[in-house]
């Protein structure tokens, strides 16, 4: 039996499970600063039997061994990835709600998709990415526009793609591959950033994603 803060940790098995989940499935896809801040917030919340914690950005910076500006950037990134929420801020500190992957209603778009099996209609993949078939000028424009979308908009488009593919897969969000998801996201970006005239030569490339 483990002892945690002087008390017997009856919830220790759940903490270990949650920690292994975040280390295996989440941490590899975060920046170093986000990793440090997310783990520290996990320590201050779920390890203390609470989904939230209250602390100052300055204290969090000291505990993580990084600068205050780095903490602020990391918190912004973690909010964008839906891993934390900040629900109250004042002079005495910020209340952070620390989300676990297993408790989120949807798998965040920044994570690769899980898949168990194959779904033939959705496995007709295009390799390399569809935009490689664009003219050099249009390909460069597309990539530039995609990079300028920012993480918030890209995550929104990813969630839309996941919903569409899940419906096509009979309600199973795990059967389609990362490449199919990539292509569907690119199709949504294509519709958003290219006008009708620029879209026309490439419409047939995206027919299977409509």
Secondary structure as GFF3:
##gff-version 3
##sequence-region A 1 210
A	DSSP	beta_strand	3	4	.	.	.	ID=ss1
A	DSSP	beta_strand	7	8	.	.	.	ID=ss2
A	DSSP	alpha_helix	12	21	.	.	.	ID=ss3
A	DSSP	pi_helix	22	26	.	.	.	ID=ss4
A	DSSP	three_ten_helix	27	29	.	.	.	ID=ss5
A	DSSP	alpha_helix	32	44	.	.	.	ID=ss6
A	DSSP	three_ten_helix	46	48	.	.	.	ID=ss7
A	DSSP	beta_strand	52	55	.	.	.	ID=ss8
A	DSSP	alpha_helix	57	64	.	.	.	ID=ss9
A	DSSP	alpha_helix	68	80	.	.	.	ID=ss10
A	DSSP	beta_strand	84	90	.	.	.	ID=ss11
A	DSSP	beta_strand	93	98	.	.	.	ID=ss12
A	DSSP	three_ten_helix	101	103	.	.	.	ID=ss13
A	DSSP	three_ten_helix	120	122	.	.	.	ID=ss14
A	DSSP	three_ten_helix	130	133	.	.	.	ID=ss15
A	DSSP	alpha_helix	136	148	.	.	.	ID=ss16
A	DSSP	alpha_helix	150	168	.	.	.	ID=ss17
A	DSSP	alpha_helix	178	193	.	.	.	ID=ss18
A	DSSP	alpha_helix	196	200	.	.	.	ID=ss19
A	DSSP	three_ten_helix	203	209	.	.	.	ID=ss20
###
